[in-house]
Each structure stands twice: as structure tokens, then as C-alpha cells.
């Protein structure tokens, strides 16, 4: 069996207006962008990113990356 050495990050937040900008403090977009910036292209390469609506205006973003 292959050893992929992946980690999974789940970020849950609300998008009340339906749109956001990552430069706005405390928004889901800002949280995703801040996490994304901590990854590097070799040891933290993103394998998958999925967004799922949990409830109206509530989204879970699932990011699988190399650990």
C-alpha cells in the first residue's frame, strides 16, 4: 500500500453576503488564504481542495495536502 503522507485541514465558516475578499479580517476567505500561505510547494503541496455547503451561507472547505 502506498504511503501518501497527507494531512487534511477543514475550515468552516459563513459567507453572509455570498461574496467575500481575502483581505477582509475574520472572513472565511481570509482564513483560507492565511492557511494556504503557510503551505510551500514541496512539503505542503495541495492534493485536493473541496468546498461543501453545510447550511445556507455556511461552508466547509476541505484541503488535503502533503505533510
Backbone torsions as a table, in degrees:
resi	resn	phi	psi	omega
1	UNK	NA	139.4	-178.4
2	UNK	-74.4	146.8	175.5
3	UNK	-106.0	102.8	-175.6
4	UNK	-83.9	-20.3	178.4
5	UNK	53.3	52.2	179.9
6	UNK	-103.7	156.7	174.2
7	UNK	-123.5	154.9	179.7
8	UNK	-125.1	131.3	176.6
9	UNK	-117.2	128.2	177.0
10	UNK	-116.0	122.3	179.8
11	UNK	-117.2	121.8	-178.9
12	UNK	-113.6	136.7	178.4
13	UNK	-164.5	176.3	179.7
14	UNK	-109.1	152.0	175.5
15	UNK	-128.5	79.5	-171.6
16	UNK	-61.0	-36.0	-176.7
17	UNK	-91.3	-8.4	-177.2
18	UNK	90.7	-16.7	176.9
19	UNK	-139.5	149.2	178.6
20	UNK	-148.5	164.1	176.0
21	UNK	-123.8	139.5	-176.8
22	UNK	-67.3	-10.5	178.1
23	UNK	-84.9	-5.4	178.9
24	UNK	-88.2	118.2	-176.9
25	UNK	-61.3	135.7	175.4
26	UNK	84.1	-1.1	-179.4
27	UNK	-84.8	161.6	175.8
28	UNK	-59.8	-40.7	179.0
29	UNK	-59.3	-41.7	179.8
30	UNK	-66.9	-40.4	178.7
31	UNK	-62.9	-43.6	178.6
32	UNK	-63.9	-46.7	-178.9
33	UNK	-62.8	-41.9	179.1
34	UNK	-61.6	-45.0	178.1
35	UNK	-64.0	-46.2	-178.4
36	UNK	-55.6	-39.4	-178.3
37	UNK	-68.5	-19.0	178.6
38	UNK	-79.4	-15.3	-178.5
39	UNK	-84.8	147.1	171.8
40	UNK	-116.3	163.4	-169.0
41	UNK	-70.0	-16.6	-179.8
42	UNK	-102.0	-59.1	-176.1
43	UNK	-83.0	-19.9	-178.3
44	UNK	-120.5	28.8	-176.7
45	UNK	-59.8	130.8	-178.5
46	UNK	-73.8	129.5	178.2
47	UNK	-97.1	-32.6	-176.4
48	UNK	-161.4	145.9	172.9
49	UNK	-140.9	127.5	-177.2
50	UNK	-133.9	141.2	174.8
51	UNK	-117.5	136.0	-177.5
52	UNK	-130.4	131.7	175.5
53	UNK	-79.6	123.9	179.9
54	UNK	-93.8	-40.0	-179.9
55	UNK	-155.0	169.9	177.7
56	UNK	-53.0	124.2	178.4
57	UNK	70.4	6.6	177.3
58	UNK	-115.3	126.7	-173.9
59	UNK	-128.2	141.0	170.1
60	UNK	-110.3	128.2	176.8
61	UNK	-109.3	123.4	-177.1
62	UNK	-110.7	118.8	-177.9
63	UNK	-118.0	121.2	176.4
64	UNK	-106.0	126.6	-175.9
65	UNK	-141.7	162.4	179.4
66	UNK	-71.0	137.5	-177.9
67	UNK	-99.4	NA	NA
